[in-house]
Structure formats: C-alpha cells, structure tokens
C-alpha cells in the first residue's frame, strides 16, 4: 500500500471535481457579477493546482513490491 500514490489519486480527483464545478459555474453564469468571477477563479485555480500536484505525485512515486 503506497500512501503517496493514494494521496495523489485523491488530489487528482478533487482537482477534477473543482474544475468541473468551475466549468459549470462558467456556463451557468447569466450576468457578469463580480461574485461569479471570484468563485470561478478560486475553484478554477484550486482545481488546477490540485490536479497538477496529484498527477505529479502519482508519476514521481515509484512502485515498491
């Protein structure tokens, strides 16, 4: 059981969920209110950071048998 790989997978899944929510917020935004832009930016940036760090953690971790 490799804890780093599991944590990387969890970070990747959280990043995907945040990016999907940011895309949903972007598509459902009717007007250009400042609150929607802030929410979109926060979820988009956090999702991207989680996704990239999760993928990097999974790729860098070596398998140990």
Secondary structure, 3 states (H helix, E strand, C coil): CCHHHHHHHHHHHHHHHHHHHHHHHHHHCCCCCHHHHHHHHHHHHHHHHHHHHHHHHHHHCCCCC
